[in-house]
Amino acid sequence: MHRPVLLELNNTKLSDDEFEDRCFTLLKAIGFKKVKQFGHTVNPCKGVPYPDGEAHIDDDIVIVYDCKNSSNFSPGIDQNEKLRGYINNTKDQYKEKEVYGIFIAKDFNQIQGSEFLYCSVSDLVYILYKKLKLGIEFDLLPMRKIIKKKYPLSQR
């Protein structure tokens, strides 16, 4: 019997591409208005970097995400610069929208005072659980405040 793909997100044997694919599936399942996957699915153009994807909360907010298939992830200067570049490229594409950056990983080291959001896969799975529990009453609008204020995502 094949295990559901979302249950494998913390599997240490997943390749980076498999982890990215599962994060994409999870974001779609949560119900973002539009989710696009780039990353390993896009043929790299000369000099044009791609994030792993983007998720639209609504018509006004786009989240550019970068998946990190690691535990205790703590971004270095290079990863921050890449995400910043992805955000700037996305802002050029969606001039009328607010664009934010988020790192998605298995879990993180303690990170404070960053310009980006950090979301563990267990936090995303918990959001999916809340969606399933609330049914049609589930709404992503509270995510607007979390993203704009850069509140840490948690299961509280």
C-alpha positions as CSV (number, residue, x, y, z in Angstrom):
1,M,0.0,0.0,0.0
2,H,1.3,3.4,-0.9
3,R,1.5,6.0,1.8
4,P,-0.1,9.4,1.2
5,V,2.6,11.9,-0.1
6,L,1.9,14.5,2.6
7,L,2.7,12.0,5.4
8,E,6.2,11.7,4.0
9,L,7.2,15.4,4.4
10,N,9.4,14.6,7.4
11,N,11.0,11.6,5.7
12,T,14.7,12.0,5.7
13,K,15.0,10.0,2.5
14,L,13.1,12.4,0.3
15,S,15.1,14.1,-2.4
16,D,14.9,17.9,-2.6
17,D,12.7,17.6,-5.7
18,E,10.3,15.3,-3.9
19,F,10.2,17.6,-0.9
20,E,9.4,20.5,-3.1
21,D,6.7,18.6,-4.9
22,R,5.0,17.7,-1.6
23,C,5.2,21.3,-0.3
24,F,3.5,22.4,-3.5
25,T,0.8,19.8,-3.1
26,L,0.3,20.8,0.6
27,L,-0.1,24.5,-0.3
28,K,-2.7,23.6,-3.0
29,A,-4.5,21.4,-0.5
30,I,-4.6,24.2,2.1
31,G,-6.6,26.3,-0.5
32,F,-4.4,29.2,-1.6
33,K,-6.2,31.0,-4.4
34,K,-3.4,30.1,-6.9
35,V,-0.2,28.1,-6.4
36,K,2.5,27.9,-9.0
37,Q,5.5,25.6,-8.9
38,F,8.8,26.6,-10.5
39,G,12.0,25.3,-8.9
40,H,13.0,22.0,-10.4
41,T,10.0,21.9,-12.8
42,V,11.3,25.0,-14.8
43,N,14.1,24.8,-17.3
44,P,16.5,27.5,-16.1
45,C,16.8,30.5,-18.3
46,K,20.2,32.2,-18.5
47,G,20.6,34.5,-15.5
48,V,17.0,34.3,-14.4
49,P,16.6,32.6,-11.0
50,Y,13.4,30.9,-10.0
51,P,11.9,30.4,-6.6
52,D,10.4,27.0,-5.8
53,G,7.0,28.6,-6.3
54,E,4.5,31.2,-5.4
55,A,1.1,31.1,-3.6
56,H,-1.6,33.7,-3.8
57,I,-3.7,34.3,-0.7
58,D,-6.0,36.5,-2.6
59,D,-5.9,39.1,-5.4
60,D,-3.6,41.3,-3.4
61,I,-0.9,39.2,-1.7
62,V,1.6,36.8,-3.3
63,I,3.9,34.6,-1.2
64,V,7.2,33.6,-2.9
65,Y,8.4,30.4,-1.3
66,D,11.7,28.6,-1.1
67,C,11.7,25.0,0.1
68,K,14.6,23.6,2.2
69,N,14.6,19.9,2.6
70,S,16.4,20.0,6.0
71,S,15.9,20.0,9.7
72,N,17.1,22.9,11.9
73,F,17.4,25.1,8.8
74,S,18.9,28.5,9.3
75,P,19.3,30.6,6.2
76,G,22.7,32.0,5.4
77,I,23.4,35.2,3.5
78,D,23.3,33.4,0.2
79,Q,19.8,32.0,0.8
80,N,18.5,35.4,2.0
81,E,19.9,37.1,-1.0
82,K,18.3,34.6,-3.4
83,L,14.9,34.9,-1.7
84,R,15.2,38.7,-1.8
85,G,15.9,38.4,-5.5
86,Y,12.9,36.2,-6.1
87,I,10.7,38.7,-4.3
88,N,12.0,41.6,-6.4
89,N,11.5,39.6,-9.6
90,T,8.0,38.8,-8.5
91,K,7.2,42.4,-7.6
92,D,8.3,43.4,-11.1
93,Q,5.8,40.8,-12.5
94,Y,2.9,41.8,-10.2
95,K,3.3,45.5,-9.8
96,E,-0.1,46.0,-8.1
97,K,0.4,43.2,-5.5
98,E,2.2,42.9,-2.2
99,V,4.9,40.2,-2.3
100,Y,6.4,38.4,0.7
101,G,9.0,35.7,1.0
102,I,8.8,32.5,3.0
103,F,11.2,29.7,3.7
104,I,9.5,26.3,4.1
105,A,11.6,23.6,5.8
106,K,11.1,20.5,8.0
107,D,12.0,22.8,11.0
108,F,14.1,25.7,11.8
109,N,16.7,26.9,14.3
110,Q,15.6,29.9,16.4
111,I,15.3,32.8,13.9
112,Q,14.2,36.2,15.1
113,G,13.9,39.6,13.5
114,S,14.0,38.5,9.9
115,E,12.4,40.1,6.9
116,F,11.1,36.7,5.8
117,L,8.6,34.3,7.1
118,Y,9.5,30.8,8.2
119,C,7.1,27.9,8.1
120,S,7.8,24.3,9.1
121,V,6.0,21.6,7.2
122,S,4.3,20.5,10.5
123,D,2.8,24.1,10.7
124,L,1.5,23.7,7.1
125,V,0.0,20.3,7.9
126,Y,-1.7,21.8,10.9
127,I,-3.2,24.5,8.7
128,L,-4.5,21.7,6.5
129,Y,-5.9,19.9,9.5
130,K,-7.7,23.1,10.5
131,K,-9.1,23.4,7.0
132,L,-10.5,19.9,7.2
133,K,-11.9,20.4,10.7
134,L,-13.6,23.7,9.9
135,G,-14.8,22.7,6.4
136,I,-16.5,25.5,4.5
137,E,-15.9,27.9,7.5
138,F,-12.1,27.8,6.8
139,D,-10.7,31.0,5.5
140,L,-7.2,32.1,4.6
141,L,-7.9,35.8,5.5
142,P,-6.1,35.5,8.9
143,M,-3.0,34.6,6.9
144,R,-3.0,38.1,5.5
145,K,-2.3,39.5,9.0
146,I,0.3,36.8,9.8
147,I,2.2,37.5,6.6
148,K,2.0,41.3,6.7
149,K,3.2,41.4,10.3
150,K,5.6,38.5,9.8
151,Y,4.2,36.7,12.8
152,P,5.7,33.3,13.3
153,L,3.4,30.5,12.2
154,S,2.6,28.1,15.0
155,Q,0.0,25.5,15.9
156,R,-1.6,27.8,18.5
